[in-house]
Amino acid sequence: MNIREAKEEIIRTVHAYTAKDESGSYRIPSVRQRPVLLIGPPGIGKTAIMEQAAEECGVGLLSYTITHHTRQSAVGLPQLVTKTFGDREYTMTEYTMSEIVGSVYEYQERTGYQEGILFVDEINCVSETLAPTMLQFLQYKTFGNHRVPAGWIIVAAGNPQEYNRSVRELDMAALDRVRVLNVEADVSVWKDYAQQQGVHPVILSYLELHPEHFYQVTLTRERQEFVTARGWEDLSVLLSEYEREGFLPDRSFMEEFLRVPKIASDFASCYQLCKTYTGMYRIKEFLEDGLTKEENRELQVQLLAAPGEVRCIFIRYMLSAASGKMTEYGRRYRYYEREKEVLTQFSSYMKTEGKGDPEGFLKRRSHALLVRRENDLLKPWEEQMEQEVDERLKKLLFGTGRETFLKELSEYETEGTGGLLHAELLKERDQLYMQKEKLTDFLNRMTDFVAGTFGEDLELSDWLNGIENHGDYRQTGFQRPEFHAFLDQKKQEEKLRKKVEEMEVLYETDDRR
């Protein structure tokens, strides 16, 4: 299965394992809650999907790399205790609480999450002394004498032997206690993710033309060559920054991330070619609506006569620009909704416990954010959004209009969603509407251009699917219903193609037998 399918299975598992009956007891007892074991090559996103799954399920997440632990930290340290049996006292050895189990209890107290995912990475790389402990952990959810709290689902991950020389093959006793999900690299799934993350358009163009170069690993005594999803994403981040700084990346720069020399060289050539095309076809000016109608028609003629790689590059640059605009609108939309929510909370606070002490609300928010930050419950964009909301609230409280703001607070009317209507929010809402209109106009202009240039063909399918797969697509309100039938047909063709490929693999396997 691919990484997206693995995430969906983990989400289903969390829901099933945390389901309770009428009496509040878990429907599936702990002993029957088999841990999930993800087995897949490094760098495909096994760790990343844990955060996504926990967030979507509304549960906590605590991660450990087991190879960083000794037997003492995993099991606990021995200590002497005195116990009475019958009428005699005996000195016995017990173990202190495992650092890992103890961390789960501490996490519960700090965050309030009573249910969550305990993610243990590189579980099949444990030392020989820790192997029996891992078997006990997988079967009984215990380290030493201490059990992982009820409501916590265990998910482990490991690499196949061909990718890591430290891997210990799990025996039947261990495998009989876990649910194994074999995860494979899938470029089509990664591209949807990469589009939302703003991965460099040249990388997306290159992988569209050479999907076989997305993930390659050769580990032998003579050489270690590899290209991973992590490598492509890290390359994208630095490549974009190099461009902003005016630096010129060369082949050796690419090889720092793409550790297969042929692929690094090939991509470096593609990158230089793409930079030439962006000028030749005036992509930047086109995206900024800087071409006249006559120049647009000339560009359409050029693209129709251009080779497939040029068309691909052009569509990827269009999608990159659209993704940036959609992400920015989505960020501003979330900020507006959050600001409305916080002002509603502030109004409630002032009408109850905060009379005469509006600063107390800011102190409470500051403490809550600190707790979330210390426990890795804040994503960077969330922290930035909360800080921006606080800055807006401080301006209202400590600015020249403080008295007016506090006076108006009790006179606020609410929208249908329950959010407060305030002059500042109304201004923000109007600006948001204007941004949405500009975004919709851009998407329509791009769609008309692609459809007018290539008709209902692969380029239009790539464009529309790229837009629809963006995480903020629903917020834009963008719709082109006249292309729905066309997209449905293309999706059916893609499903049929994959089915044929799967059948061919099965037939080839049978033939080898």
NUTIVO-201011 format. One record per residue (C-alpha): residue number from 1; x, y, z. Coordinates in pm, whole numbers. Example, Ala and Ser with C-alpha at 12.3 -4.5 7.8 and 13.67 -1.06 7.14 Angstrom:
REM NUTIVO-201011
(1 (1230 -450 780))
(2 (1367 -106 714))
REM end
This chain:
REM NUTIVO-201011
(1 (0 0 0))
(2 (105 363 -38))
(3 (159 608 247))
(4 (-186 765 209))
(5 (-357 427 242))
(6 (-142 352 547))
(7 (-252 677 713))
(8 (-618 598 648))
(9 (-573 253 802))
(10 (-410 402 1112))
(11 (-701 646 1148))
(12 (-950 359 1123))
(13 (-747 167 1381))
(14 (-750 457 1627))
(15 (-1127 491 1595))
(16 (-1177 115 1641))
(17 (-939 78 1937))
(18 (-1080 382 2122))
(19 (-1447 294 2066))
(20 (-1636 244 2395))
(21 (-1956 65 2494))
(22 (-2246 203 2697))
(23 (-2059 152 3024))
(24 (-1754 348 2902))
(25 (-1530 42 2858))
(26 (-1326 -9 2543))
(27 (-1505 -243 2304))
(28 (-1178 -409 2205))
(29 (-978 -513 2514))
(30 (-615 -409 2531))
(31 (-488 -764 2483))
(32 (-665 -778 2142))
(33 (-543 -439 2027))
(34 (-259 -552 1806))
(35 (4 -283 1745))
(36 (36 -160 1388))
(37 (378 -214 1231))
(38 (469 -2 929))
(39 (742 -158 718))
(40 (873 58 438))
(41 (1183 224 294))
(42 (1330 531 468))
(43 (1223 881 376))
(44 (871 809 245))
(45 (684 984 526))
(46 (610 718 787))
(47 (675 962 1071))
(48 (489 1248 903))
(49 (163 1057 871))
(50 (162 994 1247))
(51 (115 1366 1309))
(52 (-159 1385 1046))
(53 (-343 1080 1181))
(54 (-328 1203 1543))
(55 (-454 1547 1442))
(56 (-743 1407 1237))
(57 (-844 1172 1520))
(58 (-811 1440 1787))
(59 (-573 1233 2002))
(60 (-223 1285 2140))
(61 (102 1171 1983))
(62 (426 1069 2153))
(63 (718 955 1937))
(64 (1028 756 2025))
(65 (1316 617 1824))
(66 (1386 296 2011))
(67 (1749 270 1898))
(68 (1826 571 2119))
(69 (1729 374 2427))
(70 (1916 131 2645))
(71 (1755 -158 2827))
(72 (1759 48 3147))
(73 (1574 346 3000))
(74 (1317 124 2829))
(75 (1255 -120 3115))
(76 (1355 87 3419))
(77 (1627 53 3681))
(78 (1630 -218 3950))
(79 (1562 -111 4307))
(80 (1539 -302 4635))
(81 (1202 -305 4814))
(82 (1081 -474 5133))
(83 (763 -683 5123))
(84 (589 -896 5386))
(85 (463 -1245 5305))
(86 (290 -1415 5591))
(87 (471 -1301 5903))
(88 (813 -1252 5743))
(89 (973 -961 5556))
(90 (1168 -1017 5235))
(91 (1393 -793 5031))
(92 (1305 -806 4661))
(93 (1409 -643 4336))
(94 (1160 -427 4146))
(95 (1205 -195 3856))
(96 (1143 177 3845))
(97 (896 299 3585))
(98 (1016 284 3226))
(99 (1114 623 3085))
(100 (887 558 2786))
(101 (581 461 2990))
(102 (646 743 3234))
(103 (657 991 2945))
(104 (309 884 2836))
(105 (167 959 3182))
(106 (350 1294 3192))
(107 (218 1376 2846))
(108 (-137 1305 2963))
(109 (-100 1543 3255))
(110 (63 1820 3053))
(111 (-171 1814 2754))
(112 (-497 1666 2880))
(113 (-493 1400 2607))
(114 (-601 1075 2774))
(115 (-589 882 2445))
(116 (-323 887 2180))
(117 (-70 716 1959))
(118 (262 592 2099))
(119 (485 581 1792))
(120 (802 371 1819))
(121 (1035 408 1522))
(122 (1310 169 1406))
(123 (1166 -108 1618))
(124 (1338 -381 1417))
(125 (1681 -227 1484))
(126 (1685 -292 1859))
(127 (1986 -454 2019))
(128 (1986 -821 2113))
(129 (1940 -731 2480))
(130 (1627 -530 2405))
(131 (1464 -785 2172))
(132 (1278 -977 2449))
(133 (1157 -646 2592))
(134 (1014 -549 2251))
(135 (830 -879 2227))
(136 (674 -818 2569))
(137 (589 -462 2467))
(138 (414 -570 2147))
(139 (212 -840 2319))
(140 (115 -679 2650))
(141 (179 -304 2601))
(142 (424 -312 2891))
(143 (783 -210 2951))
(144 (916 -400 3251))
(145 (643 -405 3517))
(146 (459 -100 3388))
(147 (179 -88 3134))
(148 (111 179 2872))
(149 (-209 364 2977))
(150 (-540 242 2836))
(151 (-654 432 2529))
(152 (-304 457 2381))
(153 (-254 280 2050))
(154 (90 149 1965))
(155 (222 211 1614))
(156 (572 97 1530))
(157 (782 145 1218))
(158 (1086 -14 1065))
(159 (1284 -42 744))
(160 (1322 -358 535))
(161 (1656 -534 566))
(162 (1779 -420 226))
(163 (1773 -56 343))
(164 (1937 -90 683))
(165 (2218 -326 782))
(166 (2119 -296 1151))
(167 (1777 -450 1092))
(168 (1697 -767 1286))
(169 (1442 -985 1114))
(170 (1133 -1022 1330))
(171 (1054 -1383 1414))
(172 (716 -1549 1401))
(173 (648 -1481 1771))
(174 (680 -1106 1709))
(175 (497 -1099 1377))
(176 (208 -1295 1528))
(177 (148 -1004 1768))
(178 (132 -714 1520))
(179 (-58 -598 1214))
(180 (198 -547 941))
(181 (139 -273 682))
(182 (391 -291 399))
(183 (430 62 265))
(184 (584 146 -71))
(185 (698 472 -226))
(186 (428 613 -457))
(187 (513 920 -660))
(188 (149 998 -747))
(189 (55 1022 -378))
(190 (364 1226 -298))
(191 (292 1474 -578))
(192 (-43 1566 -421))
(193 (134 1629 -91))
(194 (420 1813 -262))
(195 (183 2045 -447))
(196 (28 2157 -118))
(197 (370 2202 42))
(198 (486 2427 -240))
(199 (759 2193 -365))
(200 (958 2359 -643))
(201 (780 2336 -981))
(202 (1094 2211 -1157))
(203 (1104 1910 -922))
(204 (739 1836 -990))
(205 (796 1876 -1365))
(206 (1097 1646 -1356))
(207 (916 1374 -1163))
(208 (618 1403 -1395))
(209 (852 1320 -1682))
(210 (1067 1070 -1487))
(211 (854 908 -1214))
(212 (1100 617 -1198))
(213 (1355 857 -1044))
(214 (1135 945 -748))
(215 (1272 675 -520))
(216 (1582 463 -581))
(217 (1806 287 -332))
(218 (2118 81 -399))
(219 (2307 -22 -86))
(220 (2600 -255 -140))
(221 (2956 -284 -10))
(222 (3081 -114 -325))
(223 (2841 181 -329))
(224 (2558 353 -148))
(225 (2330 541 -385))
(226 (1983 663 -298))
(227 (1714 916 -383))
(228 (1422 951 -141))
(229 (1108 1159 -98))
(230 (1277 1335 192))
(231 (1568 1425 -36))
(232 (1342 1583 -298))
(233 (1156 1790 -38))
(234 (1474 1911 133))
(235 (1623 1998 -206))
(236 (1313 2203 -288))
(237 (1340 2412 28))
(238 (1704 2508 -25))
(239 (1667 2544 -402))
(240 (1390 2803 -355))
(241 (1601 2993 -103))
(242 (1904 2987 -336))
(243 (1688 3144 -607))
(244 (1569 3418 -369))
(245 (1930 3491 -275))
(246 (2042 3491 -639))
(247 (2271 3189 -602))
(248 (2328 2952 -894))
(249 (2296 2584 -793))
(250 (2505 2339 -994))
(251 (2529 1963 -1030))
(252 (2733 1917 -710))
(253 (2459 2103 -520))
(254 (2198 1860 -653))
(255 (2417 1563 -554))
(256 (2403 1674 -190))
(257 (2035 1570 -188))
(258 (2008 1327 -481))
(259 (2271 1065 -402))
(260 (2245 888 -737))
(261 (2492 1074 -965))
(262 (2300 1003 -1285))
(263 (1973 1138 -1143))
(264 (2146 1441 -991))
(265 (2311 1520 -1326))
(266 (1987 1464 -1515))
(267 (1792 1689 -1280))
(268 (2061 1962 -1293))
(269 (2026 1966 -1672))
(270 (1647 1975 -1642))
(271 (1670 2266 -1398))
(272 (1885 2472 -1634))
(273 (1649 2390 -1921))
(274 (1346 2495 -1715))
(275 (1506 2828 -1628))
(276 (1558 2885 -2002))
(277 (1197 2793 -2078))
(278 (1056 3029 -1817))
(279 (1215 3319 -2002))
(280 (1153 3189 -2353))
(281 (782 3133 -2292))
(282 (743 3435 -2063))
(283 (588 3222 -1789))
(284 (636 3479 -1514))
(285 (472 3757 -1716))
(286 (187 3528 -1815))
(287 (114 3429 -1455))
(288 (113 3796 -1351))
(289 (-133 3878 -1633))
(290 (128 4093 -1798))
(291 (67 3975 -2156))
(292 (-164 4138 -2407))
(293 (-440 3937 -2576))
(294 (-226 3910 -2889))
(295 (73 3787 -2684))
(296 (-149 3532 -2510))
(297 (-265 3396 -2848))
(298 (97 3380 -2965))
(299 (188 3190 -2648))
(300 (-91 2939 -2715))
(301 (45 2875 -3062))
(302 (396 2827 -2925))
(303 (277 2580 -2660))
(304 (79 2374 -2909))
(305 (394 2331 -3115))
(306 (617 2272 -2812))
(307 (732 1923 -2701))
(308 (558 1744 -2415))
(309 (825 1837 -2159))
(310 (765 2208 -2218))
(311 (390 2167 -2171))
(312 (452 1975 -1851))
(313 (685 2245 -1716))
(314 (435 2517 -1805))
(315 (149 2341 -1621))
(316 (369 2281 -1314))
(317 (460 2648 -1294))
(318 (92 2735 -1324))
(319 (6 2491 -1044))
(320 (288 2626 -829))
(321 (154 2981 -865))
(322 (-203 2864 -797))
(323 (-90 2665 -495))
(324 (84 2968 -347))
(325 (-225 3185 -392))
(326 (-458 2917 -250))
(327 (-230 2859 48))
(328 (-215 3231 122))
(329 (-592 3263 100))
(330 (-638 2956 320))
(331 (-399 3103 578))
(332 (-586 3431 584))
(333 (-922 3257 600))
(334 (-810 3051 901))
(335 (-672 3363 1065))
(336 (-1005 3543 1020))
(337 (-1201 3250 1162))
(338 (-961 3218 1455))
(339 (-970 3590 1528))
(340 (-1349 3579 1530))
(341 (-1340 3282 1766))
(342 (-1093 3446 2007))
(343 (-1291 3771 2019))
(344 (-1602 3569 2100))
(345 (-1412 3400 2383))
(346 (-1287 3738 2502))
(347 (-1640 3877 2507))
(348 (-1759 3583 2715))
(349 (-1461 3625 2952))
(350 (-1531 3997 3003))
(351 (-1899 3937 3078))
(352 (-1821 3673 3343))
(353 (-1489 3643 3523))
(354 (-1284 3916 3358))
(355 (-1465 4234 3456))
(356 (-1208 4505 3506))
(357 (-920 4274 3406))
(358 (-905 4234 3025))
(359 (-530 4165 3046))
(360 (-609 3845 3234))
(361 (-743 3694 2912))
(362 (-410 3755 2736))
(363 (-221 3597 3026))
(364 (-444 3290 3008))
(365 (-389 3260 2632))
(366 (-14 3305 2676))
(367 (0 3022 2928))
(368 (-212 2792 2709))
(369 (15 2857 2408))
(370 (323 2789 2618))
(371 (188 2451 2725))
(372 (103 2359 2365))
(373 (445 2472 2243))
(374 (635 2275 2510))
(375 (444 1961 2418))
(376 (485 2000 2040))
(377 (112 2055 1994))
(378 (159 2369 1785))
(379 (251 2364 1420))
(380 (462 2662 1303))
(381 (173 2813 1107))
(382 (-60 2772 1406))
(383 (184 2946 1639))
(384 (227 3232 1395))
(385 (-152 3264 1361))
(386 (-204 3273 1739))
(387 (67 3536 1775))
(388 (-96 3751 1506))
(389 (-435 3720 1678))
(390 (-276 3825 2007))
(391 (-113 4127 1842))
(392 (-449 4236 1701))
(393 (-615 4196 2040))
(394 (-336 4394 2213))
(395 (-383 4682 1969))
(396 (-753 4687 2052))
(397 (-685 4672 2426))
(398 (-389 4906 2456))
(399 (-441 5137 2160))
(400 (-613 5475 2154))
(401 (-951 5312 2091))
(402 (-937 5089 2400))
(403 (-1234 5247 2578))
(404 (-1446 5242 2264))
(405 (-1358 4879 2202))
(406 (-1445 4769 2556))
(407 (-1767 4970 2546))
(408 (-1870 4818 2217))
(409 (-1786 4471 2340))
(410 (-2117 4436 2522))
(411 (-2306 4560 2215))
(412 (-2167 4313 1962))
(413 (-2409 4125 1743))
(414 (-2328 3774 1629))
(415 (-2327 3620 1285))
(416 (-2518 3302 1209))
(417 (-2206 3103 1298))
(418 (-2188 3264 1641))
(419 (-1885 3482 1568))
(420 (-1869 3844 1678))
(421 (-1920 4122 1430))
(422 (-1683 4409 1505))
(423 (-1558 4693 1288))
(424 (-1209 4537 1268))
(425 (-1354 4199 1176))
(426 (-1586 4350 916))
(427 (-1286 4517 753))
(428 (-1095 4187 760))
(429 (-1394 4002 615))
(430 (-1425 4250 326))
(431 (-1055 4215 247))
(432 (-1094 3837 257))
(433 (-1382 3853 9))
(434 (-1171 4067 -225))
(435 (-881 3821 -202))
(436 (-1116 3533 -277))
(437 (-1251 3711 -585))
(438 (-897 3774 -714))
(439 (-806 3411 -653))
(440 (-1117 3286 -833))
(441 (-1046 3519 -1126))
(442 (-691 3385 -1147))
(443 (-805 3021 -1141))
(444 (-1068 3088 -1405))
(445 (-819 3272 -1626))
(446 (-571 2986 -1601))
(447 (-841 2725 -1666))
(448 (-969 2911 -1973))
(449 (-614 2937 -2105))
(450 (-539 2566 -2062))
(451 (-874 2455 -2206))
(452 (-844 2703 -2493))
(453 (-490 2592 -2573))
(454 (-499 2214 -2529))
(455 (-871 2132 -2521))
(456 (-994 1845 -2305))
(457 (-664 1664 -2289))
(458 (-397 1559 -2040))
(459 (-287 1916 -1963))
(460 (-638 2021 -1858))
(461 (-675 1706 -1646))
(462 (-341 1774 -1472))
(463 (-437 2136 -1406))
(464 (-784 2069 -1266))
(465 (-674 1771 -1057))
(466 (-384 1971 -917))
(467 (-625 2245 -810))
(468 (-881 2008 -658))
(469 (-618 1815 -461))
(470 (-497 2127 -281))
(471 (-583 2135 87))
(472 (-748 2480 65))
(473 (-947 2408 -252))
(474 (-1283 2390 -73))
(475 (-1234 2735 79))
(476 (-1189 2899 -261))
(477 (-1537 2819 -391))
(478 (-1384 2764 -737))
(479 (-1604 2545 -960))
(480 (-1604 2457 -1329))
(481 (-1895 2211 -1360))
(482 (-1862 2193 -1739))
(483 (-1545 1986 -1690))
(484 (-1681 1742 -1430))
(485 (-1771 1474 -1686))
(486 (-1429 1509 -1847))
(487 (-1250 1467 -1513))
(488 (-1464 1167 -1417))
(489 (-1372 1000 -1746))
(490 (-1000 1065 -1692))
(491 (-1019 926 -1338))
(492 (-1190 610 -1464))
(493 (-921 571 -1730))
(494 (-651 608 -1463))
(495 (-815 346 -1240))
(496 (-840 108 -1535))
(497 (-475 167 -1624))
(498 (-364 88 -1267))
(499 (-582 -222 -1262))
(500 (-422 -346 -1584))
(501 (-74 -282 -1439))
(502 (-165 -480 -1124))
(503 (-292 -769 -1333))
(504 (26 -768 -1542))
(505 (236 -788 -1225))
(506 (27 -1083 -1102))
(507 (65 -1264 -1433))
(508 (442 -1204 -1434))
(509 (465 -1340 -1079))
(510 (269 -1652 -1174))
(511 (491 -1706 -1475))
(512 (807 -1694 -1260))
(513 (659 -1958 -1032))
REM end
